[in-house]
Amino acid sequence: MPFQPPSQVGGVLPAITLALVAGFGTCAMAAEPTITVQIPSCSARGANVPVSLRVTPSGPWSSVRVYFKAQDAADLYFLEMRSNGNGSYWATLPRPEASVTGVEVIAAVRDADGREFRAETKRVAVAPSCTTTLSGEEKRYANNLVIGETTAAQANAPLRGFTCDGLLARLRVDGTFAHDSFCRQANLVASGSPRLETIQPLALVGGAASDASSQSRGPRPVIRPIDPKPASPSPPR
Protein backbone atom coordinates (compact mmCIF):
# COMPACT_ATOMS: atom_id res chain seq x y z
CA MET A 1 0.00 0.00 0.00
CA PRO A 2 1.42 3.45 -0.88
CA PHE A 3 2.52 5.63 2.02
CA GLN A 4 -0.39 7.73 3.28
CA PRO A 5 0.38 10.95 5.17
CA PRO A 6 -1.70 11.80 8.25
CA SER A 7 -4.68 13.96 7.40
CA GLN A 8 -3.92 16.38 10.22
CA VAL A 9 -1.10 17.11 12.63
CA GLY A 10 -2.38 19.20 15.51
CA GLY A 11 -5.31 20.33 13.34
CA VAL A 12 -3.04 21.55 10.50
CA LEU A 13 -1.18 19.65 7.78
CA PRO A 14 2.33 21.16 7.82
CA ALA A 15 4.05 21.83 4.53
CA ILE A 16 7.10 19.99 5.75
CA THR A 17 5.08 16.75 6.02
CA LEU A 18 4.00 17.03 2.39
CA ALA A 19 7.56 17.68 1.32
CA LEU A 20 8.81 14.59 3.14
CA VAL A 21 6.09 12.43 1.63
CA ALA A 22 6.85 13.72 -1.86
CA GLY A 23 10.52 13.00 -1.37
CA PHE A 24 9.77 9.48 -0.14
CA GLY A 25 7.65 8.75 -3.23
CA THR A 26 10.35 10.02 -5.55
CA CYS A 27 12.98 7.78 -3.94
CA ALA A 28 10.68 4.73 -4.12
CA MET A 29 10.07 5.26 -7.83
CA ALA A 30 13.74 5.85 -8.54
CA ALA A 31 14.65 2.54 -6.85
CA GLU A 32 12.60 0.45 -9.27
CA PRO A 33 14.92 -1.63 -11.48
CA THR A 34 15.06 -1.90 -15.24
CA ILE A 35 15.07 -5.54 -16.36
CA THR A 36 16.19 -6.32 -19.91
CA VAL A 37 15.47 -9.91 -20.94
CA GLN A 38 17.08 -11.77 -23.83
CA ILE A 39 15.51 -14.95 -25.20
CA PRO A 40 15.53 -16.59 -28.62
CA SER A 41 12.59 -15.72 -30.86
CA CYS A 42 12.06 -19.44 -31.38
CA SER A 43 13.53 -22.68 -30.07
CA ALA A 44 13.89 -26.15 -31.53
CA ARG A 45 11.31 -28.70 -30.46
CA GLY A 46 12.61 -30.78 -27.56
CA ALA A 47 15.45 -28.32 -26.80
CA ASN A 48 16.24 -26.40 -23.61
CA VAL A 49 15.56 -22.68 -23.87
CA PRO A 50 18.35 -20.29 -22.78
CA VAL A 51 17.33 -17.11 -20.94
CA SER A 52 19.53 -14.18 -19.91
CA LEU A 53 18.89 -10.75 -18.43
CA ARG A 54 20.55 -7.58 -17.30
CA VAL A 55 19.17 -5.61 -14.37
CA THR A 56 19.92 -1.97 -13.56
CA PRO A 57 20.90 -1.11 -10.87
CA SER A 58 23.05 -4.23 -10.69
CA GLY A 59 22.20 -4.96 -7.06
CA PRO A 60 22.51 -6.30 -4.57
CA TRP A 61 19.36 -8.40 -5.19
CA SER A 62 18.32 -11.17 -2.82
CA SER A 63 16.82 -13.19 -5.66
CA VAL A 64 16.86 -13.17 -9.46
CA ARG A 65 14.39 -15.59 -11.02
CA VAL A 66 12.90 -16.60 -14.32
CA TYR A 67 9.29 -17.76 -14.09
CA PHE A 68 8.08 -19.90 -16.97
CA LYS A 69 5.16 -21.96 -18.19
CA ALA A 70 4.00 -23.70 -21.31
CA GLN A 71 1.81 -21.51 -23.50
CA ASP A 72 -1.87 -21.66 -22.48
CA ALA A 73 -0.98 -23.72 -19.38
CA ALA A 74 -1.93 -22.69 -15.85
CA ASP A 75 1.08 -24.01 -13.93
CA LEU A 76 3.86 -21.46 -13.38
CA TYR A 77 7.33 -22.59 -12.26
CA PHE A 78 10.64 -20.81 -11.74
CA LEU A 79 14.41 -21.19 -11.76
CA GLU A 80 16.93 -19.21 -9.73
CA MET A 81 19.26 -17.56 -12.24
CA ARG A 82 23.06 -17.58 -12.08
CA SER A 83 25.10 -14.41 -11.97
CA ASN A 84 27.74 -13.45 -14.53
CA GLY A 85 28.59 -10.30 -12.58
CA ASN A 86 27.74 -6.64 -13.26
CA GLY A 87 23.98 -7.24 -13.13
CA SER A 88 23.95 -10.01 -15.75
CA TYR A 89 22.18 -13.34 -15.08
CA TRP A 90 21.25 -16.48 -17.00
CA ALA A 91 19.40 -19.80 -16.77
CA THR A 92 18.33 -22.68 -19.01
CA LEU A 93 14.69 -23.80 -19.05
CA PRO A 94 13.64 -27.46 -19.12
CA ARG A 95 12.72 -29.07 -22.43
CA PRO A 96 9.13 -28.46 -23.57
CA GLU A 97 6.98 -31.48 -24.38
CA ALA A 98 6.44 -32.31 -28.05
CA SER A 99 2.92 -30.85 -28.05
CA VAL A 100 4.02 -27.43 -26.72
CA THR A 101 4.17 -24.67 -29.34
CA GLY A 102 5.41 -21.86 -27.10
CA VAL A 103 6.89 -21.03 -23.71
CA GLU A 104 6.08 -17.89 -21.71
CA VAL A 105 8.86 -16.30 -19.65
CA ILE A 106 8.74 -13.69 -16.86
CA ALA A 107 11.98 -12.43 -15.32
CA ALA A 108 11.86 -11.08 -11.76
CA VAL A 109 14.18 -9.62 -9.14
CA ARG A 110 13.56 -9.30 -5.42
CA ASP A 111 15.18 -6.84 -3.03
CA ALA A 112 16.21 -7.29 0.59
CA ASP A 113 12.77 -6.11 1.76
CA GLY A 114 11.02 -8.87 -0.19
CA ARG A 115 9.61 -6.60 -2.90
CA GLU A 116 9.51 -8.38 -6.25
CA PHE A 117 9.72 -6.54 -9.56
CA ARG A 118 8.75 -8.37 -12.74
CA ALA A 119 9.50 -7.67 -16.37
CA GLU A 120 6.88 -8.02 -19.07
CA THR A 121 5.96 -11.51 -20.19
CA LYS A 122 7.90 -12.73 -23.21
CA ARG A 123 7.12 -15.69 -25.47
CA VAL A 124 9.44 -18.16 -27.17
CA ALA A 125 7.93 -20.06 -30.09
CA VAL A 126 8.75 -23.78 -30.24
CA ALA A 127 8.98 -25.29 -33.70
CA PRO A 128 10.89 -28.08 -35.48
CA SER A 129 12.28 -25.59 -37.99
CA CYS A 130 14.13 -23.60 -35.30
CA THR A 131 17.63 -24.27 -34.00
CA THR A 132 18.91 -23.88 -30.44
CA THR A 133 22.58 -23.70 -29.43
CA LEU A 134 23.70 -23.99 -25.81
CA SER A 135 27.12 -23.39 -24.29
CA GLY A 136 28.79 -26.11 -22.25
CA GLU A 137 27.83 -24.33 -19.02
CA GLU A 138 24.21 -23.99 -20.13
CA LYS A 139 24.11 -27.71 -20.92
CA ARG A 140 25.46 -28.59 -17.46
CA TYR A 141 22.83 -26.34 -15.86
CA ALA A 142 20.11 -28.03 -17.97
CA ASN A 143 21.24 -31.46 -16.74
CA ASN A 144 20.88 -30.49 -13.05
CA LEU A 145 17.62 -28.58 -12.85
CA VAL A 146 16.06 -27.66 -9.51
CA ILE A 147 12.58 -26.38 -10.36
CA GLY A 148 10.79 -23.97 -8.04
CA GLU A 149 7.08 -24.50 -7.47
CA THR A 150 4.62 -21.63 -7.04
CA THR A 151 1.67 -23.55 -5.53
CA ALA A 152 1.39 -26.41 -3.04
CA ALA A 153 -0.67 -28.39 -5.57
CA GLN A 154 2.40 -28.76 -7.81
CA ALA A 155 4.15 -31.03 -5.28
CA ASN A 156 4.40 -34.64 -6.49
CA ALA A 157 2.68 -33.72 -9.75
CA PRO A 158 4.12 -33.79 -13.29
CA LEU A 159 6.00 -30.75 -14.53
CA ARG A 160 3.16 -29.76 -16.82
CA GLY A 161 4.25 -28.90 -20.33
CA PHE A 162 7.88 -29.99 -19.85
CA THR A 163 9.83 -33.25 -19.89
CA CYS A 164 11.75 -34.93 -17.09
CA ASP A 165 15.11 -34.54 -18.87
CA GLY A 166 17.68 -33.10 -16.48
CA LEU A 167 15.18 -32.55 -13.67
CA LEU A 168 16.92 -33.34 -10.39
CA ALA A 169 14.74 -31.85 -7.66
CA ARG A 170 11.95 -29.45 -6.74
CA LEU A 171 11.95 -26.45 -4.43
CA ARG A 172 8.66 -26.48 -2.53
CA VAL A 173 6.63 -23.42 -1.61
CA ASP A 174 7.83 -23.75 1.99
CA GLY A 175 11.47 -23.42 0.87
CA THR A 176 12.43 -27.10 1.27
CA PHE A 177 14.09 -29.28 -1.36
CA ALA A 178 12.64 -32.62 -2.46
CA HIS A 179 13.27 -35.23 -5.11
CA ASP A 180 10.93 -34.95 -8.07
CA SER A 181 8.98 -38.12 -7.29
CA PHE A 182 7.09 -38.16 -10.60
CA CYS A 183 10.15 -37.78 -12.85
CA ARG A 184 12.31 -39.99 -10.64
CA GLN A 185 9.82 -42.85 -11.02
CA ALA A 186 9.59 -42.24 -14.78
CA ASN A 187 13.38 -42.40 -15.06
CA LEU A 188 13.52 -45.65 -13.11
CA VAL A 189 10.94 -47.24 -15.40
CA ALA A 190 12.73 -46.00 -18.52
CA SER A 191 16.17 -47.18 -17.41
CA GLY A 192 15.10 -50.41 -15.72
CA SER A 193 17.65 -49.86 -12.96
CA PRO A 194 17.71 -47.77 -9.76
CA ARG A 195 19.57 -44.48 -9.64
CA LEU A 196 21.39 -43.29 -6.54
CA GLU A 197 20.80 -39.58 -6.28
CA THR A 198 21.72 -37.00 -3.67
CA ILE A 199 20.28 -33.50 -3.71
CA GLN A 200 23.11 -30.98 -3.37
CA PRO A 201 21.35 -27.60 -3.56
CA LEU A 202 24.43 -25.58 -2.67
CA ALA A 203 26.14 -26.79 -5.81
CA LEU A 204 23.19 -27.03 -8.15
CA VAL A 205 20.78 -24.19 -7.55
CA GLY A 206 21.59 -21.09 -9.56
CA GLY A 207 20.87 -18.52 -6.91
CA ALA A 208 21.37 -14.77 -7.15
CA ALA A 209 24.80 -14.65 -5.61
CA SER A 210 26.38 -11.26 -5.20
CA ASP A 211 28.48 -10.15 -8.17
CA ALA A 212 31.61 -10.00 -6.02
CA SER A 213 31.33 -13.55 -4.70
CA SER A 214 29.89 -15.29 -7.77
CA GLN A 215 33.17 -15.18 -9.68
CA SER A 216 35.19 -16.89 -6.94
CA ARG A 217 32.82 -19.27 -5.18
CA GLY A 218 30.06 -19.91 -7.73
CA PRO A 219 26.29 -19.46 -7.31
CA ARG A 220 24.49 -19.72 -4.01
CA PRO A 221 20.84 -20.69 -3.52
CA VAL A 222 18.25 -18.26 -2.25
CA ILE A 223 15.60 -20.23 -0.39
CA ARG A 224 12.38 -18.64 0.77
CA PRO A 225 8.64 -19.25 0.56
CA ILE A 226 7.39 -18.52 -2.93
CA ASP A 227 4.97 -15.70 -3.64
CA PRO A 228 3.58 -16.23 -7.17
CA LYS A 229 2.24 -12.67 -7.16
CA PRO A 230 4.73 -9.77 -7.06
CA ALA A 231 4.63 -7.69 -3.90
CA SER A 232 5.52 -4.59 -5.87
CA PRO A 233 5.00 -5.24 -9.56
CA SER A 234 6.64 -3.15 -12.25
CA PRO A 235 4.22 -0.92 -14.15
CA PRO A 236 3.54 -1.70 -17.83
CA ARG A 237 6.13 -0.35 -20.17
C-alpha positions as CSV (number, residue, x, y, z in Angstrom):
1,M,0.0,0.0,0.0
2,P,1.4,3.5,-0.9
3,F,2.5,5.6,2.0
4,Q,-0.4,7.7,3.3
5,P,0.4,11.0,5.2
6,P,-1.7,11.8,8.2
7,S,-4.7,14.0,7.4
8,Q,-3.9,16.4,10.2
9,V,-1.1,17.1,12.6
10,G,-2.4,19.2,15.5
11,G,-5.3,20.3,13.3
12,V,-3.0,21.5,10.5
13,L,-1.2,19.7,7.8
14,P,2.3,21.2,7.8
15,A,4.0,21.8,4.5
16,I,7.1,20.0,5.8
17,T,5.1,16.8,6.0
18,L,4.0,17.0,2.4
19,A,7.6,17.7,1.3
20,L,8.8,14.6,3.1
21,V,6.1,12.4,1.6
22,A,6.8,13.7,-1.9
23,G,10.5,13.0,-1.4
24,F,9.8,9.5,-0.1
25,G,7.7,8.8,-3.2
26,T,10.4,10.0,-5.6
27,C,13.0,7.8,-3.9
28,A,10.7,4.7,-4.1
29,M,10.1,5.3,-7.8
30,A,13.7,5.8,-8.5
31,A,14.6,2.5,-6.8
32,E,12.6,0.4,-9.3
33,P,14.9,-1.6,-11.5
34,T,15.1,-1.9,-15.2
35,I,15.1,-5.5,-16.4
36,T,16.2,-6.3,-19.9
37,V,15.5,-9.9,-20.9
38,Q,17.1,-11.8,-23.8
39,I,15.5,-14.9,-25.2
40,P,15.5,-16.6,-28.6
41,S,12.6,-15.7,-30.9
42,C,12.1,-19.4,-31.4
43,S,13.5,-22.7,-30.1
44,A,13.9,-26.2,-31.5
45,R,11.3,-28.7,-30.5
46,G,12.6,-30.8,-27.6
47,A,15.4,-28.3,-26.8
48,N,16.2,-26.4,-23.6
49,V,15.6,-22.7,-23.9
50,P,18.4,-20.3,-22.8
51,V,17.3,-17.1,-20.9
52,S,19.5,-14.2,-19.9
53,L,18.9,-10.7,-18.4
54,R,20.5,-7.6,-17.3
55,V,19.2,-5.6,-14.4
56,T,19.9,-2.0,-13.6
57,P,20.9,-1.1,-10.9
58,S,23.1,-4.2,-10.7
59,G,22.2,-5.0,-7.1
60,P,22.5,-6.3,-4.6
61,W,19.4,-8.4,-5.2
62,S,18.3,-11.2,-2.8
63,S,16.8,-13.2,-5.7
64,V,16.9,-13.2,-9.5
65,R,14.4,-15.6,-11.0
66,V,12.9,-16.6,-14.3
67,Y,9.3,-17.8,-14.1
68,F,8.1,-19.9,-17.0
69,K,5.2,-22.0,-18.2
70,A,4.0,-23.7,-21.3
71,Q,1.8,-21.5,-23.5
72,D,-1.9,-21.7,-22.5
73,A,-1.0,-23.7,-19.4
74,A,-1.9,-22.7,-15.9
75,D,1.1,-24.0,-13.9
76,L,3.9,-21.5,-13.4
77,Y,7.3,-22.6,-12.3
78,F,10.6,-20.8,-11.7
79,L,14.4,-21.2,-11.8
80,E,16.9,-19.2,-9.7
81,M,19.3,-17.6,-12.2
82,R,23.1,-17.6,-12.1
83,S,25.1,-14.4,-12.0
84,N,27.7,-13.5,-14.5
85,G,28.6,-10.3,-12.6
86,N,27.7,-6.6,-13.3
87,G,24.0,-7.2,-13.1
88,S,23.9,-10.0,-15.7
89,Y,22.2,-13.3,-15.1
90,W,21.3,-16.5,-17.0
91,A,19.4,-19.8,-16.8
92,T,18.3,-22.7,-19.0
93,L,14.7,-23.8,-19.0
94,P,13.6,-27.5,-19.1
95,R,12.7,-29.1,-22.4
96,P,9.1,-28.5,-23.6
97,E,7.0,-31.5,-24.4
98,A,6.4,-32.3,-28.0
99,S,2.9,-30.8,-28.1
100,V,4.0,-27.4,-26.7
101,T,4.2,-24.7,-29.3
102,G,5.4,-21.9,-27.1
103,V,6.9,-21.0,-23.7
104,E,6.1,-17.9,-21.7
105,V,8.9,-16.3,-19.7
106,I,8.7,-13.7,-16.9
107,A,12.0,-12.4,-15.3
108,A,11.9,-11.1,-11.8
109,V,14.2,-9.6,-9.1
110,R,13.6,-9.3,-5.4
111,D,15.2,-6.8,-3.0
112,A,16.2,-7.3,0.6
113,D,12.8,-6.1,1.8
114,G,11.0,-8.9,-0.2
115,R,9.6,-6.6,-2.9
116,E,9.5,-8.4,-6.2
117,F,9.7,-6.5,-9.6
118,R,8.8,-8.4,-12.7
119,A,9.5,-7.7,-16.4
120,E,6.9,-8.0,-19.1
121,T,6.0,-11.5,-20.2
122,K,7.9,-12.7,-23.2
123,R,7.1,-15.7,-25.5
124,V,9.4,-18.2,-27.2
125,A,7.9,-20.1,-30.1
126,V,8.8,-23.8,-30.2
127,A,9.0,-25.3,-33.7
128,P,10.9,-28.1,-35.5
129,S,12.3,-25.6,-38.0
130,C,14.1,-23.6,-35.3
131,T,17.6,-24.3,-34.0
132,T,18.9,-23.9,-30.4
133,T,22.6,-23.7,-29.4
134,L,23.7,-24.0,-25.8
135,S,27.1,-23.4,-24.3
136,G,28.8,-26.1,-22.2
137,E,27.8,-24.3,-19.0
138,E,24.2,-24.0,-20.1
139,K,24.1,-27.7,-20.9
140,R,25.5,-28.6,-17.5
141,Y,22.8,-26.3,-15.9
142,A,20.1,-28.0,-18.0
143,N,21.2,-31.5,-16.7
144,N,20.9,-30.5,-13.0
145,L,17.6,-28.6,-12.9
146,V,16.1,-27.7,-9.5
147,I,12.6,-26.4,-10.4
148,G,10.8,-24.0,-8.0
149,E,7.1,-24.5,-7.5
150,T,4.6,-21.6,-7.0
151,T,1.7,-23.6,-5.5
152,A,1.4,-26.4,-3.0
153,A,-0.7,-28.4,-5.6
154,Q,2.4,-28.8,-7.8
155,A,4.2,-31.0,-5.3
156,N,4.4,-34.6,-6.5
157,A,2.7,-33.7,-9.7
158,P,4.1,-33.8,-13.3
159,L,6.0,-30.7,-14.5
160,R,3.2,-29.8,-16.8
161,G,4.3,-28.9,-20.3
162,F,7.9,-30.0,-19.8
163,T,9.8,-33.2,-19.9
164,C,11.7,-34.9,-17.1
165,D,15.1,-34.5,-18.9
166,G,17.7,-33.1,-16.5
167,L,15.2,-32.5,-13.7
168,L,16.9,-33.3,-10.4
169,A,14.7,-31.9,-7.7
170,R,12.0,-29.4,-6.7
171,L,11.9,-26.4,-4.4
172,R,8.7,-26.5,-2.5
173,V,6.6,-23.4,-1.6
174,D,7.8,-23.8,2.0
175,G,11.5,-23.4,0.9
176,T,12.4,-27.1,1.3
177,F,14.1,-29.3,-1.4
178,A,12.6,-32.6,-2.5
179,H,13.3,-35.2,-5.1
180,D,10.9,-34.9,-8.1
181,S,9.0,-38.1,-7.3
182,F,7.1,-38.2,-10.6
183,C,10.1,-37.8,-12.8
184,R,12.3,-40.0,-10.6
185,Q,9.8,-42.8,-11.0
186,A,9.6,-42.2,-14.8
187,N,13.4,-42.4,-15.1
188,L,13.5,-45.6,-13.1
189,V,10.9,-47.2,-15.4
190,A,12.7,-46.0,-18.5
191,S,16.2,-47.2,-17.4
192,G,15.1,-50.4,-15.7
193,S,17.6,-49.9,-13.0
194,P,17.7,-47.8,-9.8
195,R,19.6,-44.5,-9.6
196,L,21.4,-43.3,-6.5
197,E,20.8,-39.6,-6.3
198,T,21.7,-37.0,-3.7
199,I,20.3,-33.5,-3.7
200,Q,23.1,-31.0,-3.4
201,P,21.4,-27.6,-3.6
202,L,24.4,-25.6,-2.7
203,A,26.1,-26.8,-5.8
204,L,23.2,-27.0,-8.2
205,V,20.8,-24.2,-7.5
206,G,21.6,-21.1,-9.6
207,G,20.9,-18.5,-6.9
208,A,21.4,-14.8,-7.2
209,A,24.8,-14.7,-5.6
210,S,26.4,-11.3,-5.2
211,D,28.5,-10.2,-8.2
212,A,31.6,-10.0,-6.0
213,S,31.3,-13.6,-4.7
214,S,29.9,-15.3,-7.8
215,Q,33.2,-15.2,-9.7
216,S,35.2,-16.9,-6.9
217,R,32.8,-19.3,-5.2
218,G,30.1,-19.9,-7.7
219,P,26.3,-19.5,-7.3
220,R,24.5,-19.7,-4.0
221,P,20.8,-20.7,-3.5
222,V,18.2,-18.3,-2.3
223,I,15.6,-20.2,-0.4
224,R,12.4,-18.6,0.8
225,P,8.6,-19.2,0.6
226,I,7.4,-18.5,-2.9
227,D,5.0,-15.7,-3.6
228,P,3.6,-16.2,-7.2
229,K,2.2,-12.7,-7.2
230,P,4.7,-9.8,-7.1
231,A,4.6,-7.7,-3.9
232,S,5.5,-4.6,-5.9
233,P,5.0,-5.2,-9.6
234,S,6.6,-3.2,-12.2
235,P,4.2,-0.9,-14.2
236,P,3.5,-1.7,-17.8
237,R,6.1,-0.3,-20.2
